[in-house]
């Protein structure tokens, strides 16, 4: 259930960030939803860490879902701080590169270990989005319109819709 809740708000913030980028809304104005979403994900996953630690974890795999979810939480906290304080975007871009690299084993696990190609494809799309943020944030290679549309579309397709379906109990893909 927490996965659906997190994805629902990640979809919201990606959609809003995409629209803000596309229409060139002042970055500080979009920081608030990034703080809300990043904070929510960090709190949820901190509680999940405590549950695993006090529940006597049996392996590192117990932390895998938490670690991958924290990639999202830290992304939105980082975006919020960068936008709120008007910071240079290159450090955020390099963080996005780190996260994009982590999506490679994530999608491979979905395809090979979990036999769940739907989540594997979603991880590929997230990886492409984070990679686009690295390319844009560090190399400055994409237009505002491309990044805005790409962010909004990926947010709706891979986060908001799956999150909504998960919290409603209608997600058919494991």
C-alpha positions in Angstrom: 0.0 0.0 0.0 2.8 2.4 0.8 4.3 1.8 -2.7 1.0 3.0 -4.3 0.8 6.0 -2.0 4.4 7.0 -2.8 3.9 6.5 -6.5 0.7 8.6 -6.5 2.6 11.6 -5.1 5.7 11.0 -7.2 3.4 11.1 -10.2 1.9 14.3 -8.9 5.2 16.0 -8.4 6.6 14.8 -11.7 3.6 16.1 -13.5 3.8 19.5 -11.7 7.6 19.7 -12.2 7.1 19.0 -15.9 4.5 21.7 -16.3 6.6 24.1 -14.3 9.5 23.4 -16.6 7.5 23.6 -19.8 5.9 26.9 -18.9 9.0 28.3 -17.1 7.3 28.8 -13.8 9.7 30.3 -11.2 11.6 27.3 -9.7 11.0 28.3 -6.1 7.3 28.1 -6.6 7.6 24.4 -7.5 9.8 23.6 -4.6 7.0 23.1 -2.1 5.5 20.0 -3.7 9.0 18.5 -4.0 9.5 19.0 -0.3 6.1 17.4 0.5 6.7 14.4 -1.7 10.4 13.9 -0.8 9.5 14.3 2.9 6.7 11.8 2.6 8.9 9.2 1.0 11.7 9.7 3.4 9.3 9.4 6.4 7.6 6.3 5.0 10.9 4.6 4.2 12.4 5.5 7.5 9.5 3.8 9.2 10.0 0.8 6.9 13.7 0.7 7.9 12.8 0.6 11.5 10.3 -2.2 10.8 12.9 -4.3 9.1 15.6 -3.6 11.7 13.4 -4.4 14.6 11.8 -7.3 12.7 15.2 -9.1 12.6 16.1 -8.8 8.8 17.2 -12.0 7.2 19.2 -10.5 4.4 20.2 -7.4 2.6 17.3 -8.0 0.2 15.0 -6.8 3.1 16.4 -3.3 2.4 16.3 -3.4 -1.4 12.8 -1.9 -1.8 13.6 0.7 0.9 16.8 1.7 -0.8 15.2 2.1 -4.2 12.3 4.1 -2.8 14.7 6.4 -1.0 16.3 7.2 -4.4 13.0 8.9 -5.2 12.6 10.6 -1.8 16.1 12.1 -1.9 15.6 13.2 -5.5 12.6 15.3 -4.6 14.3 16.7 -1.4 17.3 17.6 -3.6 15.1 19.2 -6.3 13.2 21.1 -3.6 16.4 22.4 -2.0 17.9 23.3 -5.3 14.8 25.2 -6.5 14.1 26.9 -3.1 17.6 28.2 -2.6 18.4 28.9 -6.3 21.3 26.5 -6.2 23.4 25.4 -9.2 21.8 22.4 -10.8 24.9 20.4 -11.6 25.1 18.5 -8.3 21.5 17.5 -8.7 22.3 16.4 -12.3 25.1 14.2 -11.0 22.8 12.7 -8.4 20.4 11.9 -11.2 23.2 10.1 -13.0 23.9 8.0 -9.9 20.2 7.1 -9.7 20.0 6.4 -13.4 22.9 3.9 -13.0 20.9 2.2 -10.1 17.9 1.7 -12.4 20.0 -0.8 -14.5 20.1 -3.5 -11.8 16.6 -2.6 -10.7 15.1 -3.3 -14.2 17.3 -6.4 -14.5 16.0 -7.8 -11.2 12.4 -7.2 -12.4 13.0 -9.0 -15.7 15.3 -11.9 -14.5 14.6 -12.5 -10.8 11.0 -11.3 -10.3 9.8 -12.2 -13.8 7.8 -9.0 -13.8 8.4 -7.2 -17.2 5.9 -4.4 -16.4 7.9 -3.2 -13.5 11.0 -3.7 -15.5 9.8 -1.4 -18.3 8.8 1.1 -15.7 12.3 1.0 -14.2 13.7 1.5 -17.7 11.5 4.6 -18.2 12.5 6.0 -14.8 16.2 5.4 -15.7 15.7 7.3 -19.0 14.1 10.2 -17.1 16.9 10.4 -14.5 19.4 10.1 -17.4 17.7 13.0 -19.2 18.0 15.1 -16.0 21.7 14.3 -15.9 22.1 15.2 -19.6 20.1 18.4 -19.1 21.5 19.4 -15.7 25.1 18.8 -16.4 25.4 19.1 -20.2 22.5 21.4 -20.9 21.4 19.5 -24.0 17.6 19.5 -23.9 15.0 22.3 -24.3 12.6 23.3 -21.5 9.7 22.1 -23.6 11.2 18.6 -24.2 12.1 18.2 -20.5 8.8 19.5 -19.3 6.8 17.2 -21.6 9.0 14.2 -21.0 8.8 14.6 -17.2 5.0 15.0 -17.2 4.4 12.1 -19.5 6.7 9.7 -17.6 5.2 10.9 -14.3 1.6 10.1 -15.4 2.4 6.8 -17.1 4.8 5.3 -14.6 3.9 6.8 -11.3 0.5 8.5 -11.0 -1.5 5.9 -12.9 0.2 2.8 -11.2 0.0 4.6 -7.8 -3.7 5.3 -8.2 -4.4 1.7 -9.4 -2.3 0.3 -6.5 -4.1 2.3 -3.8 -7.4 1.4 -5.3 -6.5 -2.3 -5.3 -6.8 -2.5 -9.1 -3.1 -3.0 -10.1 -2.9 -6.4 -12.0 0.9 -6.6 -12.4 2.2 -8.0 -9.1 
